[in-house]
Amino acid sequence: MSVLHKTLLWLALAGCPLAAQAFTQGEGEPQGGAPHQYEIELKSLDVSKNHAGGRTNPFTWNLGSLYVVDFHCEQADISRQPIYYTTTSTMPLSNQGPNRFRLNEYLDVEVQVWVAGRYNNYAQAPFTNVSNRNSNNSCKKRKGYVRATNVKSGSKGKVTFIVTKPIINGINIASQSLLEVAGRMGNAGPTPTTAISRVVIKSGLITVPDKCTFNRGDKISIEFGDLPGSAAKLNGTNFSKSIPIHVVCEGGSFDKGALNIDLGVQTSTASGTAGFNDHFLGTLSNGQKRDDLGIVIKDESGNPVVPNQFYNVKGFYQNQGDWNLTAAPVAKPGVGSVKEGEFEASATVVAQFQ
């Protein structure tokens, strides 16, 4: 029965017809179908102005040549019209300023795109239906398209990164599409969505002069040893272990004097926070999330340190000091006992300053 089911499924998939792509009136399609792509390498990014509002020098990108675009006119003739260009992006717009995209919690991005023709200048993204002001483009319905061999709009531009929150030690950036440029001959029809060119930010590590080092860079490991299975004994106080953390911040903004430094415990993607209480670290057994056990972190006064929140630590002098924490296992309320077996939790101590 299982083999028969799989065979029928394969036949159903094999019989699905492929639909041809439909283009809106005047829409441009890059020759070959794939957009011309430029990849920005962040390893050359200079974030020396590492403060809120600090801007990098414009990063210029250039595809380096003209390219071929087919403009479609299956619905009607197009006579002596300019090309209208539109940008699209999967990145959200920033709430920190106009015409900016939010890359992450530390950086916004401004993008300017070259529009050729008689416009012959950079246009600030995002934009919709920006004309190249060259009304010498025509397309005949009987043929269905016209081929333009000298398209330059969208082939180059400028990208500026803007700091929204000071970066410490550096951040990893995942590869992601920044912007796509689409074009349409004439001003009739819906906004085009077929990308002629695309700008991609490649993954990379952005480093900055400002740096905080915890315990000389050594990994902090805590061993609880053998614990009882009784949930009543795993109350967040028993079996507590100390976590002494010495912090030294230097370089960049720290060289100018003492700064207000906040510290926090950031959860990892795998263990996260405990499912029964997000004020505790979550735990794993054999790589799987546990639902009966968490880890509570407290400061030296016995106050809980909630994951993914920042705390102002007293006693820092010349941008260095100590954050003395404790960690203790805590069972899910209402369970009589916790499952046997080894467990682990992971988190990262992070800093922010102003």
C-alpha positions in Angstrom: 0.0 0.0 0.0 2.9 2.4 0.8 4.6 1.8 -2.6 1.3 2.3 -4.5 0.7 5.6 -2.7 4.1 7.0 -3.6 3.7 6.0 -7.3 0.3 7.8 -7.6 1.8 10.9 -6.0 4.7 10.9 -8.5 2.3 10.6 -11.4 0.2 13.5 -10.1 3.2 15.7 -9.8 4.6 14.7 -13.2 1.3 15.6 -14.9 1.2 19.2 -13.6 1.5 21.6 -16.6 4.1 24.4 -16.4 2.5 27.8 -16.7 4.3 30.4 -18.8 5.3 33.6 -17.1 3.0 36.5 -18.0 4.4 40.0 -18.2 2.4 43.1 -17.7 2.2 45.8 -20.4 5.6 47.3 -21.0 7.4 45.2 -18.4 11.1 44.6 -18.8 12.6 41.1 -18.7 16.4 40.7 -18.5 17.9 38.5 -21.3 18.1 35.0 -20.1 15.5 35.6 -17.4 17.8 36.0 -14.4 18.5 39.5 -13.0 22.0 41.0 -13.2 23.3 40.7 -9.7 25.9 42.6 -7.8 27.2 41.2 -4.4 28.4 43.7 -1.8 31.4 42.3 0.2 31.1 43.7 3.7 34.7 43.0 4.6 35.6 46.4 3.2 33.0 48.2 5.3 34.5 51.0 7.6 32.4 51.5 10.7 34.9 53.9 12.4 32.0 56.3 13.3 30.5 53.7 15.7 27.8 55.8 17.3 24.1 56.3 16.7 23.8 58.3 13.5 27.3 57.5 12.4 27.5 57.0 8.6 30.0 55.0 6.6 31.5 56.4 3.4 29.2 55.5 0.4 29.9 52.0 -0.9 29.8 52.2 -4.7 28.6 49.2 -6.6 28.8 48.8 -10.4 27.9 45.9 -12.7 30.4 47.3 -15.1 28.5 47.1 -18.4 25.3 47.7 -20.3 22.8 44.8 -20.4 20.0 43.5 -22.6 16.4 43.8 -21.6 13.2 42.7 -23.5 10.3 45.0 -22.9 6.9 43.3 -23.5 3.9 44.8 -25.3 1.5 41.8 -26.0 -1.5 43.9 -25.1 -1.0 47.1 -27.2 1.5 49.1 -29.1 3.8 51.5 -27.1 4.9 54.6 -29.0 7.7 56.9 -28.0 7.7 56.4 -24.3 10.3 56.7 -21.6 11.3 53.8 -19.3 10.0 54.0 -15.8 12.0 52.3 -13.0 10.8 51.0 -9.7 12.7 49.5 -6.7 11.5 46.6 -4.5 13.0 45.2 -1.4 12.3 42.5 1.2 13.9 44.6 3.8 11.6 46.6 6.1 11.8 50.3 6.1 13.5 51.8 9.1 11.7 54.0 11.6 15.0 55.8 12.3 14.8 58.1 9.3 13.3 58.5 5.8 14.4 56.5 2.8 16.3 53.9 4.9 16.0 50.2 5.2 16.6 48.3 8.4 19.4 45.8 8.0 19.4 44.7 11.7 19.2 46.3 15.2 22.6 48.0 14.7 22.5 49.2 11.1 20.3 50.9 8.6 21.0 51.2 4.9 20.5 54.0 2.4 20.6 53.1 -1.3 20.9 55.3 -4.4 20.3 53.7 -7.8 21.6 55.1 -11.2 18.8 56.0 -13.6 20.2 56.6 -17.1 18.7 58.3 -20.1 18.1 62.0 -19.7 17.6 61.6 -16.0 21.3 60.6 -15.8 21.6 60.7 -12.1 21.2 58.7 -8.9 17.7 58.3 -7.5 17.1 57.7 -3.7 15.5 54.3 -3.0 12.8 53.3 -2.5 11.2 54.8 -5.5 8.3 54.0 -7.9 8.0 54.9 -11.6 11.0 57.1 -11.9 11.2 58.1 -15.6 14.5 58.0 -17.5 13.1 61.0 -19.4 14.0 59.5 -22.8 10.8 59.3 -24.9 12.3 57.4 -27.8 11.2 53.9 -26.9 8.5 52.0 -28.9 7.2 48.5 -29.1 4.8 46.8 -31.6 2.1 44.5 -30.4 2.4 42.2 -33.4 5.9 41.2 -32.3 5.0 41.3 -28.6 8.3 42.8 -27.4 11.2 45.0 -28.2 14.8 44.3 -27.3 16.9 47.1 -25.7 20.6 46.3 -25.9 22.1 49.3 -24.0 20.3 49.4 -20.7 22.3 51.0 -17.9 19.7 52.0 -15.3 20.1 49.9 -12.2 23.6 48.9 -13.2 25.3 50.9 -10.5 24.6 52.8 -7.3 25.7 53.8 -3.8 25.0 52.2 -0.5 25.6 53.9 2.9 25.4 52.1 6.2 24.1 54.1 9.2 24.7 53.0 12.8 21.5 52.9 14.9 23.1 51.4 18.0 26.9 51.2 18.7 28.4 47.9 17.8 30.7 46.1 20.2 33.2 43.4 19.1 31.5 43.0 15.7 28.4 41.4 14.3 27.7 38.7 11.8 25.6 39.6 8.7 23.7 36.9 6.9 23.5 37.0 3.1 20.3 38.8 2.0 18.9 40.7 -1.0 19.1 44.4 -0.5 17.3 45.8 -3.5 15.8 44.9 -6.9 15.3 47.2 -9.8 12.4 46.6 -12.3 11.6 48.6 -15.4 8.5 49.3 -17.6 8.2 51.0 -21.0 5.5 53.6 -20.8 3.3 54.6 -17.9 0.4 52.3 -18.6 -0.2 49.1 -16.6 0.6 47.9 -13.1 4.0 48.4 -11.4 6.5 45.8 -12.8 7.9 43.1 -10.5 10.4 41.4 -12.7 13.9 42.3 -11.5 16.3 43.6 -14.1 19.1 44.0 -11.6 19.6 43.0 -8.0 22.0 44.0 -5.2 22.8 41.4 -2.6 24.7 41.9 0.7 26.9 38.9 1.2 27.4 37.3 4.7 30.4 38.6 6.6 31.7 39.8 9.9 31.7 43.5 10.6 34.4 44.5 13.1 34.7 47.8 14.9 37.4 49.4 17.1 35.2 49.3 20.2 35.7 46.0 21.9 34.7 44.4 25.2 36.4 41.2 26.4 35.0 38.9 29.0 37.3 36.8 31.2 40.2 37.4 28.8 38.2 35.8 26.0 38.1 32.4 27.7 34.9 30.4 27.5 32.8 30.3 30.7 31.8 26.7 31.6 29.6 25.6 34.6 29.3 22.0 35.8 26.4 21.3 38.1 27.5 17.6 38.7 24.9 15.0 39.8 21.5 16.4 40.6 18.4 14.8 42.2 15.4 14.1 40.1 13.0 15.6 42.6 11.5 18.8 41.2 11.0 20.2 44.7 14.8 20.3 45.2 15.4 22.0 41.9 14.0 25.3 43.0 16.4 27.8 41.5 18.3 28.3 44.8 19.8 24.8 45.5 22.9 23.7 43.7 23.8 27.3 42.7 27.1 27.8 40.9 29.0 31.1 40.7 29.8 32.8 37.4 32.4 35.5 37.9 32.7 37.7 34.8 35.5 40.3 34.4 34.9 42.8 31.7 37.4 45.0 29.9 36.2 47.4 27.2 38.7 49.3 25.1 39.4 50.9 21.7 37.3 53.2 19.6 34.8 55.2 21.7 36.2 53.7 24.9 39.5 55.5 24.4 37.7 58.8 24.7 36.8 58.2 28.4 34.4 56.3 30.6 31.2 55.2 29.1 27.9 53.9 30.5 28.1 50.1 29.9 25.1 47.8 30.1 25.5 44.0 30.1 23.1 41.2 29.3 22.8 37.4 28.8 21.8 36.6 25.3 20.2 33.2 24.6 21.4 30.8 21.9 19.1 29.8 19.1 19.1 26.1 20.2 18.4 26.2 23.9 16.7 29.6 24.0 14.6 30.4 27.1 12.7 27.8 29.1 9.3 27.0 27.6 7.5 27.3 30.9 9.2 30.6 31.9 11.1 33.0 29.5 12.9 34.5 32.5 15.0 31.3 32.6 17.5 29.8 30.2 16.2 26.8 28.3 18.0 23.4 28.4 18.7 20.6 25.9 19.2 16.9 26.2 20.7 15.1 23.2 20.1 18.2 21.2 16.4 18.3 22.0 14.6 21.1 23.9 13.5 20.0 27.4 10.2 21.2 28.8 10.8 20.4 32.4 14.0 22.1 33.3 15.5 25.6 33.1 18.4 27.6 34.5 17.9 30.8 36.5 20.6 33.5 36.5 20.9 35.9 39.4 23.2 38.8 40.2 25.2 39.1 43.4 22.3 40.7 45.2 20.1 37.7 44.3 18.0 39.6 41.7 17.0 37.6 38.6 18.9 38.3 35.4 16.3 37.9 32.6 17.8 36.6 29.3 17.9 39.1 26.4 17.6 42.1 28.7 20.4 44.6 29.5 21.4 45.7 33.0 23.5 48.6 34.2 26.4 47.2 36.3 27.7 49.3 39.1 31.3 49.6 40.0 32.9 50.0 36.6 36.0 52.1 36.5 37.8 53.2 33.3 35.5 50.9 31.3 36.3 47.7 33.2 34.7 45.9 36.1 33.1 42.7 37.3 29.7 41.2 36.9 29.3 38.4 39.4 26.4 36.0 38.6 25.1 32.7 39.8 23.3 29.9 37.9 21.0 27.3 39.4 18.7 24.6 37.9 14.9 25.2 38.3 12.2 22.6 37.5 8.9 23.3 35.8 6.2 24.1 38.5 3.8 21.2 39.0 6.0 18.3 37.9 6.9 15.8 40.5 10.3 14.9 39.0 12.4 15.8 36.0 13.6 13.4 33.3 16.9 11.6 33.9 19.9 12.3 31.7 22.5 14.9 31.0 21.4 18.4 30.1 23.1 21.6 28.7 22.3 25.2 28.3 24.2 27.9 26.4 24.2 31.7 26.3 26.4 34.7 25.5 27.3 37.6 27.6 26.9 40.8 25.6 27.5 44.5 26.1 26.0 47.8 24.9 27.2 51.3 25.7 26.4 54.9 25.2 
